[in-house]
Amino acid sequence: MSGFTTKKLRPRRSLGSILKAARSRAGLSLEEVEQRTKIPLKFLLALEASNYDRLPAEAYNIGYVRCLAECLNLNSEKIVRLYKEERSSKWHQNPYRSVSFSPRKIGEWHFLVTPKLLAVIGTILLFGVVASYIIVELRKFASPPGLVISNVPSEFTSDKDEVVLQGKTDPGAIVSINAEPIHVLSDGTFSQEVQLSPGVNEIVVQATNRAERVARHMVKVLYNQDLAKAAAPAKTE
């Protein structure tokens, strides 16, 4: 009977032993790893002991394992795969399966999205929106109100002894014509009749907002009585 030799296979190393050995090679204590990765010390101890029952929700664990592997210069994809296999009990089905690990380049970090990070980002975005709104409102408050006369030009001649001025300003602003306050609608529009005297009439329209900022617009109207007489119908005897 021909002889043959047998080779004893060594069981595959557990994830915990791989992590612990890599940490030892790097000369890092658990406290230093905790400081670098922000992974709580109790979870680092659980990972090195392969005691997965002491870990938090699975959504956090994958990120913890990946971050820890990168901190220890291990291939994070293989480390995560090994963690999943051990967590799903595949480890117990084939304890002699060999797994190799290759160092990862320093600086290849993965971005871990957590509920806490999402909450922080949401808070920052909300703060930005509120701050932008406040800045816009402050600029409006510190600026003079808008003021437009819409129905007549700034200078014109009239054959009538009255003129109607129509315009618009910012809602909430107070409008006066020749220092006399007039009624303004809630949307900022106004309409006011002004009596004219013969000759040149200077009509000053002024709008004042809550910050006491003032906008002015002047309308010059030449009331020509000769034109008014010429436009009047001739009397018949």
C-alpha positions in Angstrom: 0.0 0.0 0.0 1.5 3.3 -1.1 2.0 5.9 1.5 0.6 9.4 1.4 1.0 12.5 3.4 -1.7 14.6 4.9 -1.6 18.4 5.4 -3.5 19.9 8.3 -5.4 23.0 7.3 -5.4 25.9 9.7 -8.7 27.4 10.4 -9.3 30.9 8.9 -8.6 33.8 11.2 -11.6 35.5 12.6 -12.4 39.1 11.8 -11.6 40.1 15.4 -8.2 38.6 15.4 -7.3 40.3 12.0 -8.4 43.7 13.3 -6.5 43.2 16.6 -3.3 42.1 14.8 -3.5 45.0 12.4 -3.9 47.5 15.3 -0.9 46.0 17.0 1.2 46.2 13.9 0.2 49.9 13.6 1.2 50.5 17.2 -2.2 51.9 18.1 -4.1 51.6 21.3 -7.9 51.2 21.3 -8.2 54.7 22.7 -6.2 56.1 19.7 -8.3 54.2 17.2 -11.4 55.5 18.9 -10.1 59.1 18.6 -9.2 58.6 14.9 -12.4 56.8 13.8 -14.9 58.2 16.3 -16.1 54.7 16.9 -17.1 54.2 20.6 -14.6 52.1 22.5 -17.2 49.5 23.5 -17.9 48.8 19.8 -14.2 48.5 19.0 -13.9 45.9 21.8 -16.9 44.0 20.5 -15.4 43.9 16.9 -12.0 42.6 18.1 -13.8 40.0 20.1 -16.2 39.1 17.3 -19.0 39.7 19.8 -21.5 41.1 17.3 -24.4 41.0 19.8 -22.9 44.1 21.5 -22.9 46.2 18.3 -25.6 48.7 17.4 -28.0 48.6 14.5 -26.6 47.0 11.3 -26.9 50.3 9.4 -24.1 51.6 11.6 -22.0 48.5 11.8 -21.0 48.3 8.1 -19.8 51.9 8.3 -17.9 51.1 11.5 -16.2 48.1 10.0 -15.3 50.0 6.8 -13.9 53.0 8.7 -11.9 50.7 11.0 -10.4 48.8 8.2 -9.3 51.9 6.4 -7.8 53.3 9.6 -5.7 50.1 10.0 -4.7 50.0 6.2 -6.7 46.9 5.5 -8.8 46.2 2.4 -12.1 47.5 3.5 -14.2 45.6 0.9 -12.8 42.3 2.0 -13.1 43.2 5.7 -16.7 44.2 5.2 -17.4 40.9 3.3 -15.8 38.9 6.1 -17.9 40.7 8.6 -21.1 40.0 6.7 -20.1 36.3 6.4 -19.4 36.0 10.1 -22.6 37.9 11.0 -24.7 35.6 8.8 -23.0 32.4 10.3 -21.3 31.4 7.1 -18.1 31.4 9.1 -19.3 28.3 11.0 -20.1 26.4 7.8 -16.5 26.6 6.5 -13.9 27.4 9.1 -11.0 26.3 6.9 -11.7 28.8 4.1 -8.7 31.0 3.4 -9.0 34.8 3.0 -6.2 37.1 2.0 -6.0 40.8 2.8 -4.1 43.5 1.0 -3.3 46.9 2.5 -5.2 49.9 1.2 -3.6 53.1 0.2 -3.7 55.7 2.9 -6.2 58.4 2.1 -8.8 56.2 0.4 -11.6 57.0 2.8 -15.3 56.3 2.3 -18.0 58.8 3.3 -20.3 57.4 5.9 -23.8 58.8 5.9 -25.6 58.5 9.3 -28.9 59.8 10.6 -26.9 62.2 12.8 -25.0 63.5 9.8 -28.3 64.0 7.8 -29.7 65.9 10.8 -26.7 68.2 10.9 -26.9 68.8 7.1 -30.6 69.5 7.4 -30.0 72.0 10.2 -27.3 73.8 8.2 -29.5 74.1 5.1 -32.4 75.4 7.2 -30.2 77.9 8.9 -29.0 79.0 5.4 -32.5 79.5 4.2 -33.6 81.5 7.3 -30.4 83.6 7.1 -31.0 84.4 3.5 -34.6 85.4 4.1 -33.5 87.7 7.0 -30.8 89.3 4.9 -33.3 90.0 2.1 -35.8 91.5 4.5 -33.2 93.7 6.2 -32.1 95.0 2.8 -35.7 95.9 2.0 -36.2 97.5 5.4 -33.0 99.6 5.0 -33.7 100.7 1.4 -36.1 103.5 0.3 -39.5 102.2 -0.8 -40.3 102.0 -4.5 -42.4 104.8 -5.9 -43.8 105.0 -9.5 -46.3 107.5 -11.0 -47.9 105.5 -13.7 -50.4 107.6 -15.5 -48.7 111.0 -16.3 -45.1 112.0 -17.3 -42.9 114.0 -15.0 -43.5 117.2 -17.0 -46.5 118.1 -19.1 -49.0 120.9 -20.0 -52.7 120.7 -19.1 -55.8 122.7 -20.1 -57.6 121.5 -17.0 -57.4 122.9 -13.4 -57.0 119.4 -11.9 -55.0 116.3 -12.5 -55.3 112.7 -11.2 -52.1 111.0 -10.1 -52.0 107.3 -10.0 -49.0 105.2 -8.9 -47.6 102.4 -6.8 -45.3 102.0 -3.8 -44.3 99.2 -1.4 -47.1 97.8 0.7 -47.2 99.4 4.1 -45.5 102.6 3.0 -47.1 106.0 3.7 -47.7 108.3 0.7 -48.2 112.1 0.8 -48.7 114.6 -2.0 -47.4 118.1 -1.2 -47.1 117.0 2.5 -50.7 115.9 2.6 -51.2 112.1 3.4 -53.4 110.2 1.0 -55.1 106.8 1.0 -53.0 103.9 -0.1 -54.4 100.4 -0.8 -53.0 97.3 0.8 -51.1 96.4 -2.4 -49.4 99.8 -2.4 -51.4 101.4 -5.3 -53.0 104.9 -5.0 -55.0 107.4 -6.9 -55.4 111.1 -6.0 -56.9 114.2 -7.6 -54.8 117.4 -7.3 -56.1 120.9 -7.9 -53.9 123.1 -10.2 -53.2 126.8 -10.1 -52.5 128.9 -13.2 -48.9 128.5 -14.3 -46.4 125.9 -13.3 -47.4 123.5 -10.5 -44.8 121.4 -8.7 -46.4 118.3 -7.2 -44.2 116.4 -4.8 -45.2 112.8 -4.2 -43.4 111.2 -1.2 -43.4 107.6 0.1 -42.0 106.7 3.6 -41.5 103.1 4.8 -41.4 101.8 8.4 -37.7 102.4 8.6 -38.3 106.1 7.9 -36.6 105.7 4.5 -38.1 108.2 2.0 -38.6 108.1 -1.8 -39.7 111.2 -3.7 -41.1 111.9 -7.2 -41.9 115.4 -8.6 -44.4 116.1 -11.3 -44.4 119.5 -13.0 -47.7 120.5 -14.6 -48.1 123.8 -16.6 -51.8 124.8 -16.3 -52.4 127.0 -19.3 -55.7 128.9 -19.0 -55.4 130.1 -22.6 -55.6 126.5 -23.8 -58.5 126.0 -21.4 -60.4 129.0 -22.9 -59.6 127.8 -26.5 -60.9 124.4 -25.7 -64.1 125.8 -24.2 -67.1 125.9 -26.6 -68.0 129.4 -27.9 -71.2 131.0 -26.6 -73.9 131.8 -29.1 -75.9 135.0 -28.8 
